């Protein structure tokens, strides 16, 4: 089968690799119809997180079941399914409590696993024609319709981006009501975090980025784009909130109640946008979030950075303004997405017409175009916000 393989820093290629097959009785093999390129793939593409040449990339698959192990009961050949990024057994202590991203059975000697992801198990990735899915009864989320129908882009984003965006709003405790929200980072997860906040009823949602195409997409979704190239985004948001008019008795609360970091350890230095400053977003959010507010950290912070920025660390250690957060009484939520909590709920929002996450998709292409799409995505060129491969 053909697959996208990491070859070296900033180089991927289409390779022939052995077909995915049934290994355990609880496996299925799906034929992939859509597989998204994620910002997390770029951490590996950039040589930052220790990916080894030969790794098949990709963790956002949608497809059709082709082979079924003898112990699988919930899906059959021909079923259309989306596969969550973080695989889980569904029955261990953590899975039973809803913490499926920390499954205790999918990675011996550790916890949690993902497809095509350095340091997250030996599972081949989903940017391929076929994919082996372990613990299939837990990990195959059934979908209606046929491949390439009007929901194809919506459904493939249920594998990761939409679910992680929603998870970010949960980490930041965004609930029903008009409390203001700020999302730093307008990649797919940041955009869909903003979209999720709007779906939940947030009255003001600000999205901070420095890429024009991404900011335009944020505006299309109904959020307020904030371009950090135009000045300090914290002050821009405060000024906009004051101009809108603050509720009586809240004149000093001109920040936001909920802040989301959808950037992670490769944050850009606002003073030098071509350079990284790993703690830039955390510092800005600590300044912006109101006393008693909430932060959700959904951007990836790697525990191993092979080529850290000058203010970064090979171990992932960062200087964080804990004193500011402590003084304000800000809660901070971290962590990978516990997919099982959200996937079917968000699928049903799509099916009822309440949600259309596929609006953020900008590019489609066959596997043969992956090297060009990776390069454009990495350089923030040609308007690539979210690209979907169709094997």
N, C-alpha and C positions, 0 to 999 in steps of 0.2 A: 504494500500500500504506500501511497505518497503521504508525506508528513513534513511539517516545518521544523527544521532542526537548527538548534543553536550551534554555530560553527566557531565563532570567536567574538570578541568584543565588537559590537555594532555590525555583525554579519550573521545573517540567517540564510538558509537555503532550503530548496525543496529536495528531499531525499527519498529514495525507496528504502523502506524499513520493513521488518517482518510484520505480517498481518497481526492485528489484535486477535486474541483467541480466548476461549473460556479456560480459566486456570482453576477456579474453585467452583463448586456446585452452586454457589450463591451469586455467581457472576452473570452478566449479560454482555453481549457485544452490540454496540449500536453503529449504524452507518450515519456519520455526521453530515447534516445538511447545512448547518451554520455554526461558525465558531468565531467568537469575537477576539480582537486584539485588545489587551488590557494594559493600562498604565503599569501594572505590576510586571507584565512581560518586559517592559522597558528597563526595569531595574536589572533584570538578567541580561537583556540585550546590551545595556551599557557596561556590563562587566562588573557590576557593583556587589552582587549578592552570592558570588561563588558558583554560578552555573558552570557545568562542565560541558565541553564540546560533545555533541551527540545527544544532548537532551532534547526530546521532542517537547515543544512548547505548547501552551494553551490550556486554559481552565474554564472556558465558558462555552460548553457545547449544547447543541440542540440536534436531535436526530430521530431515527427510527430504529426500533429494536430489530436486530437481525438474527442473533443467536441467543439461546436461553439455557442457563445451567439447570441441572436436574432438580435443584432445591428451590428454584425461583417460583413463586406463586402469584405475584401481584401484577406481572406484566407478561406479554406474549409477543412473539414475532409480529411485526407490522405496527405495533403501538408507537405512537409519536410521544417522545419524552424530552424533557429538559433535565440536565444533570447539574446539581449544585456544585460549585467550586470545591467546597470542603466536604470530602467524603466522610461518612459516619456509619457505624454499625446499627444505630438506632436503639440498642438495648443495654449498653454498658451504663455504669453509674452516672457518668456525665450526660450521655445522650438522653437517658430517661428523665433527667432534670431539665432538658432543653438546651444543654451546652454542647451542641453537636460539633462545633469547631474544635472542641477539646476531647473528641472521642478517644477512648483509651485502648481501642483494639486495632486501629488502622495503621499505626506506626510503632512497631515493637521498640521498646526502650524510650518512647516519647509519647506525645499526645497530638492529635490532629494531623491531618494529611490533606494534600491537594494534588491535582493533576498537573504535571509539567511544571513543577515549582521547586526550585533549588532549596534543599533543606527541609522539605515537607514530604518525604517519602520517595520511594522508587517507582512511582506511577507515571507512565508515559502521558504526554499531554494530548490535548483535544484538537489541536490544529492539524488534523489528519483525516483520512477517509474513514477510518474505523477507530473505535475506542472501547477498551475493556472497562466495564463499570463493576467494581466489587460491591458486595452487599446491595445487590440491585433492588431488592424489595424496598429498602429504605431510600435509596438514592435516585430512583427513577420517578420523576414527577410526571404523571400522565397529562396529556394535552389533547384537545380536540383538533380537528382540521387536518389539512394536508401540507406537506412541505411546500415552502415558498408561497403560502397564502398570505392574506393581508396582515396576519399576526406574526409572521416569521420574525421580524425585528423586535417586536414586543416580547415574544417568548424567549428568544435567545438571551435577552437581558435579564431574564429571571434566573439565569445560571449564576450571575454575580452582580453586575452593576446596579440594577434596580434594587435587588435585595440588600446589597451593601449600603446603598444610599438610604434606604429605609432604616436599616440598622443604625446608621450614623445619627438619624433623628431620635432613635430610641436611646442611644448612648447620651445624647444631649438633652434628653427628657422633653422633647418637643411634643406637646399634646394639643388637643383641640383648644383653640382660643387664639387671640390676636397677638400674643407676645412676639416681639421681633426676633428674627433669626439671622445670623450671618454665617455664610459658608465660604471658607477660604479654599480656593481651588475649583476650577470649572472644567476639569476633566469629566469623564463619564460619571464617576461616583459623586463628585461634587454637584454636577448638574442634577443628578437624580436624587441627591439628598435635598437640594432646593425644591425640586418637584414634589418629593414626598412631604416636605414641610407644608407646601401649598395644599396638597391633597388633604393634609390633616387640619387645615384651616388657619395656618399662620397668616397674620395680616400684613406683615412686612418681611420679605426675605431678600437679603442682600448677598450677592455673589461676587467675590473678589478674585481677579485674575489679571494677567498682563498679556493675554493673547486675544486679538480682536475677534476671531471666529468663535471662540468659546464664550466671550462676553455677549456676542450677538445671540448665540444659542440660549444663554441664560435669560436674555430679554424676551425671546420667543416663548419661553416657558412661563413667563409671568413674573420673574424675579427682577430685582433692580441690579443691573450690572455696575460694578465698581472697578475701575481700571487703576491698578496701583502705579502705573506709569505716570498718572496725572497727579500723584501726591500720596501722602500718608492715607491708607484706606481707613484707618481708625477714625481720623479726623473727618474724612469724607462722609463716612456713615453717620457720625455724630451730627454733622452739619445738616445732612439730609433729614435726619430724625427731628432736629429742631425746626427745620423749615416746614415739615409736615404738621408739627404741633404736638406737644407732649401732653398726656392726660393731666388733669389737675392733681397737684401734689407730687408729680413725678418729674419735675423739671430738672432734677439732678441726675435722673436715670436716662441719660441720652445715649447710652450704649445699647447692647442687646441682651436679652435674657438667655438666649441659646446660641452657642457658637460651635461650629464644626470645622475641624481640620481635615480636609480631604486632599492634602498635599503629601505630608509625611516627611521623611528625612532628606529628600532632595528639594526642599524649599529654596526658592530664589531670593537672593539679596535684593531688596527693593532699590537700594542705591546703585547696584551694579547688576542688572537683571540677567546678564550672561554668566554670573557667578552664583554659586550656592551659598546659602547661610542656613544651616539646618534648623536653627531655633527661631528663624524669622516669624513663622506663622504662630508658633506657640507664644512668643513675646507679644505679637499684635493681638491675639485673642485674649491674653491675660489683661491687656490694657482695655479692650473693648467690652468684655462681658461685665454686666452690672453686678453689684454686690448681690449675693445669694443666687447668682445665675448658674448655668450648667455648660460644661464643655463635653463634646464628643470627639474622640480622636479616632478617625477611621482611616486616615492616611497611614501607609506602611512605615514602620520604624524597624529597620532590619537589625538583627542581632549580630550581623557580620557585614561590614562594608569593606570591600576589597580596595576601594580607591576613595577614601573619604575626602570631603571638602576640608579646607584649612581649619574650619571650626568644628569639624565632625570628629568621629572616632571610629576606629576599626571595630570596636565592641558595641557600637550603637549608643554609647553613653552621651548624654546631652546635658547642657546647663539649662534648667527650667526655672522660671520665676515662681517658685513655690511660695515665697513670702507674700507675693501679691495675691495669689490664688487663696492662700490661707486667710489673709486679712479680709478678703472679700467673701469668704465662705462659699467659694465656688466648688461645685461637685465636678469630678472629672471621670468620664467613662472611656475605657479603652477596649480594644480587642477586635479579633476577627469575627466575622459574621456567623452567627448560629442559624444557618440557613433554614433549618426545619421549622423554626418559629414563624417564618414569613412567606416561604415560597408559594404555598397553595393560596394563602390569603391574597397575595399580590397577583397571582394568576387569575383569581376570580375578579379582582378589580379590572383587569384587562378584559376579561370575558363579558363583564357587564357594561363595558364602555366607559368606566370611570377613570381608567388610566391608559395612557398611550406612551410608555417609556421609549418606544422606538423612534420617537420624534428627534432624539439626539443623534441618531445614526446618520453619518454623512457620506460614507463610502462603502462599497461592496466590491469584492473581487475574488477570483479563483485563487487557489494555493499558489499558482505561478506568480501572482502579483504581490505575494507577501513581502519579499525583500524590499520592494519599493514602498509599500504601505508602512512597513516598520520604520524605514528611514524617514519618510515624511512625518509620521507621527512623532518620532523622536525629536525631530527638528522643529516641530510645531509649524509645518509648512503645508501649503495647498489646502488649507481649511480642514485638515483631518482632525475630527473630534472623536469619532467612534467609527471604527472600520470593522466590517464583518466579512470573514472569509467564507466562501461557499465551496467546500471540497467536491 
